[in-house]
Amino acid sequence: MKSETVGKSTSEVEIQNISDHGIWIFLQGREYFLDYDYYPWFKKATVEQICDVQLNHGFHLYWEALDVDLDLAGLEEPEKYPLVAQ
């Protein structure tokens, strides 16, 4: 038996899990893991701050309360876009 999709997704970006090691994001049919070692801005953020994310222009994630913005290309091919966090 197959489940049928009922309606349209109301969220472009879905935070699937927040763990002790990072956060899981589901976006455009793909799942991404943002490890706190590489994305330290999220480690001490509240659940509300992490969940308040916007997708801009179809490829740019933005967390206003944290002043963090990430490009999807960097999540898909991180070796091409090394992050430097201060």
N, C-alpha and C positions, 0 to 999 in steps of 0.2 A: 504494500500500500504506500502511496506517495502523498505527502502533505502538499496542499496547494497554498501558494502565497496569497494571503488575503490582504489587499490594500497595498499601499506604497509605504516605504520606510519614511519615517518622519525625521530621521536623523542622518545627516550626511556622514558624520563621524561618530563612531560608537566606542566608548571606553568599555572594554570587556572585562578587564580585571586590573586591580591595583594590588601588587604584592610587595613583599619586603625587598625584592630585587629590581622591580621596574613596573612598567604599565604595558598592558596589551591594548592595542587600538585596532579596530576593524574599519576599513575604509575602501570603498570602490572594489569590493569583492576580495580584498587582501587583508591579511592580518600582519601587524607590525608589533615588535617588542622593543620598547624603549628602556634599555638597561640604565639604572641610575649611575653606573660607572661612566657611561658615555653621555647621559642626559641628566646631570646632577640637579638641574633646576626643579625637577619634579619630586626629589627625595623628601623634602620637608613641606611640600605643598599639601593643602587640604584636599579632600575628595572633591569638594565644591570647585576649587580652583582647577583641578585636573579635568573635571568633567565639563567645564566651561570652555570648550574649544570650538573654533570656527574653521571651516574650510573656505578659503578665499581663492577665487579664480580656478578652482578645480585641482590645484596642486600645492597649495600653501596652507599649512596649519598654523593657527594663531591662538595663543592663550593670553588674552588681554591682562588678566589679573597678575600673571607671572611675567609679563613682557617677554614671552618666548615665541619665536616664530621659526618653523622648520619647513623646508621644501621637501616634497615627496621624493624627489630624485635622490636626496641625501639619505632617506630611509631605505630606498630600494637598492642603492649601490653605495653604501657608506665608505667603502675604500676609495672612492673617487672624491669624496667630500669630507675630509677629516675635520672633526669639530675641535674647537679650542675653547674651553670654558674657563672663565676667570672667577 
